[in-house]
Amino acid sequence: MKNLLDEFAYDANFLKGHKLQPAWFKVAKVFILLAVIAGFVFFFGWKRAAVFAVIFLFLMLIVHMVYRINTRKFTRNWLDFIVVEDPAKNLKQGIGLAYYASILLNALIAFLLSGALTD
């Protein structure tokens, strides 16, 4: 269990400290997600919003883990994740198109499943 907590801490530190996105966007995406869920509550009700949120967050956890595994804890190039070699420090480039496409695809899947599971 301690090992799992260490891995969570590693990921939390990476997510907090990475330079793949501007700092303002890291904060803004939390508010974007909350606004989407609030819109779901307004248009479809609490039940469907909760189902959407759970499905979307689970799918994004899968995306996170796929990137984490294939980049060996964000230290190797894979797909659209590029590590820029610097003798002093590994610097990361911005997140690429595949990552953002997976967000949109996961949102669509979560939207469709939330409707199918709650109607």
ChimeraX attribute file (.defattr): number of C-alpha atoms within 10 A of each C-alpha:
attribute: neighborCount
match mode: 1-to-1
recipient: residues
	/A:1	6
	/A:2	7
	/A:3	8
	/A:4	9
	/A:5	10
	/A:6	11
	/A:7	13
	/A:8	12
	/A:9	12
	/A:10	13
	/A:11	17
	/A:12	11
	/A:13	11
	/A:14	13
	/A:15	13
	/A:16	11
	/A:17	10
	/A:18	16
	/A:19	15
	/A:20	16
	/A:21	13
	/A:22	11
	/A:23	12
	/A:24	8
	/A:25	11
	/A:26	15
	/A:27	10
	/A:28	12
	/A:29	11
	/A:30	10
	/A:31	12
	/A:32	12
	/A:33	12
	/A:34	13
	/A:35	12
	/A:36	14
	/A:37	20
	/A:38	15
	/A:39	13
	/A:40	19
	/A:41	15
	/A:42	11
	/A:43	11
	/A:44	15
	/A:45	13
	/A:46	14
	/A:47	14
	/A:48	23
	/A:49	24
	/A:50	15
	/A:51	17
	/A:52	26
	/A:53	21
	/A:54	14
	/A:55	19
	/A:56	22
	/A:57	14
	/A:58	14
	/A:59	19
	/A:60	17
	/A:61	12
	/A:62	12
	/A:63	16
	/A:64	13
	/A:65	14
	/A:66	12
	/A:67	20
	/A:68	16
	/A:69	13
	/A:70	15
	/A:71	17
	/A:72	12
	/A:73	14
	/A:74	19
	/A:75	17
	/A:76	18
	/A:77	15
	/A:78	15
	/A:79	12
	/A:80	14
	/A:81	22
	/A:82	19
	/A:83	17
	/A:84	14
	/A:85	12
	/A:86	9
	/A:87	7
	/A:88	6
	/A:89	8
	/A:90	13
	/A:91	16
	/A:92	20
	/A:93	15
	/A:94	15
	/A:95	14
	/A:96	13
	/A:97	12
	/A:98	12
	/A:99	17
	/A:100	11
	/A:101	11
	/A:102	14
	/A:103	16
	/A:104	12
	/A:105	14
	/A:106	19
	/A:107	19
	/A:108	14
	/A:109	16
	/A:110	23
	/A:111	19
	/A:112	12
	/A:113	17
	/A:114	22
	/A:115	15
	/A:116	10
	/A:117	11
	/A:118	12
	/A:119	7
